[in-house]
Amino acid sequence: MNKKQKANESSRRKFLKIGIGIGAGLATGLGSRELLASDSEIEKKTGKKVKLLTAEGKLVEADESSISYKTVKPALGEEAKEGLPNRKFVMVIDLARCKNARKCVDACQEGHHLPKDHEWIKLYLLQDSEATAPYWFPRPCFHCDSPLCVSVCPVGATYKRSDGIVLVDNQRCIGCKFCMTGCPYSARVFNWTEPHVEEKTKEEIGPYSPETNFPPVEGTVGKCVFCADNLRNNKLPRCVTACPMGVIYFGDVLEDTVTNGSDTIRLSTLLKDKSGYRYLEELGTQPSVYYLPPVNRKFPVERGFKGLEPEVKERYSNTQYMNKQKDNE
């Protein structure tokens, strides 16, 4: 690598580090969408400075007040199948940080207008053996590179995009549940009814898009969409920004960069240094979600039961950990 290449790489790393503070999605290399005024206007501004990448690939310093964001509507129809160009999204979940705060679940349900009994990201209490300690395990859709759900869908309602995201088109879905049966991770939910949504909300969001899976259609399947609508607007998935402990990292494989909203790090470094793995790797589905082992955990597992609603707490009543607690009473 010559001197010029090193300088460009250094600037790019600096951009990735700083950009997350002002635009979330920028740090994952999602690109810029008319973020800046003209260079002459930038020079006239004073105050807090931030670094941005222009559409031409030029790293510039701008006054924070000069930044404006253009909201892009979720893609419809065939456009939703294409994915964002030159992107390959990835998620990393640090099990050592999770305390079952469930803020990820709440943010997902609120952002996608889901009923309480529909959770696109679930939190399990796992324990690998009697000799090991239990730990909390968040499970979104894994957006596999070889998704079994896609291969079994008879009508092409489930598909994988070029950016790695797996979506469901409820306008094509016939409700056969083959995808639910084919998914080895139980990451899908069935819309038995059409949940009540205010007309004002429907008008604000606009027509149905597979990127939001909204409005949901009765008799079809729903799942985690990696907040594809947020990604189109240079924003991180809702679960990432909602987590108070920074459990969930999100980024781009091609950029080799992930962030949890406060820390930005090389994906390869994170996985190597913390022995990252993919759940049920032996199935060959090649998930786009990695886990970091629950080593040197920040919280005791008991913290995860504080403040839980009775019906949620009941889900864990037959786990190995809870059965042992009952035996000790």
Secondary structure, 3 states (H helix, E strand, C coil): CCHHHHHHHHHHHHHHHHHHHHHCHHHHCCCCCCCCCCHHHHHHCCCCEEEEECCCCCEEEEEHHHCCCCCCCCCCCCHHHHCCCCCCEEEEEECCCCCCCCHHHHHHHHHCCCCCCCCCCEEEEECCCCCCCCEEEEECCCCCCCCHHHHHCCCCCEEECCCCCEEECCCCCCCCCHHHHHCCCCCEEECCCCCCCCHHHHHHHCCCECCCCECCCCCCEEECCCCHHHHHCCCCCHHHHHCCCCCEEEEECCCCEEECCCCEEEHHHHHHHCCCECCCHHHCCCCCEEEECCCCCCCCHHHHHCCCCHHHHHCCCCCHHHHHHHHHC
